Amino acid sequence: MLGTLFNTAAVALGSTIGLLFRKHITSENQTQILTVFGIFTIALSINMMSEMASPIDIFIALIIGSVLGQTLSLHSKLSSFTAKLNMGTGFIKASVLFCVGGLTVIGCMEEGISSNYRLLYIKGIMDLISSVFLAAALGRGVLFSALGVLIFQGSLSFLFFSIGSNIPADLIIDLTATGGILLLALGLDLSNIKKFNILDLLPALVILPIINLLHSLIKLSTHGLGI
């Protein structure tokens, strides 16, 4: 958990610094910062989506996950909750940005399986820098996203610790690609090109392992029948 704790502290520190300088940044500067973040996030997403082991699994997971998220009204419910706490949209957008990147999955896997914190230390430094500018543009919701990082990455590291190295390599690849698609949606949203209810898409990350398992079982059964 040391890597996750470092990452959490980095986001909290960076956000605090950004909030201290927020009053010195004009609204035009804030808009420009978000646009740059959006473009950079899109670039990151393209790299993450460059490799897919089973595109059809990802597609089905996104369809089912988005319908489930919309049915449960995940985005609207959390948006209402954060609005009551005067967090704005910063908490949701920063949490997604910090939690669904490729380094998150691979870093938590290394932390959980081999207690190797190197990637999460690197990610923490990157998030430290990012959170300074995001907090300056989006406000104190970014500071509270440190809690989201702690819960999400901590849970993911614990999951890898419990399961060990039994997670298929192709599932890791597809989870990374799915995260890339979610980051693409976030990048378009930050750039004000197209608005997305980002949280409604997140169940896809839970649905994908189930589809991957079912797909593997079907392959085994057809192979056993000699089909």
Summary of the structure (lengths in Angstrom):
residues: 227
radius of gyration: 18.1
end to end distance: 45.2
largest distance: 69.0
contacts: 817
relative contact order: 0.22
helix: 84%
strand: 0%
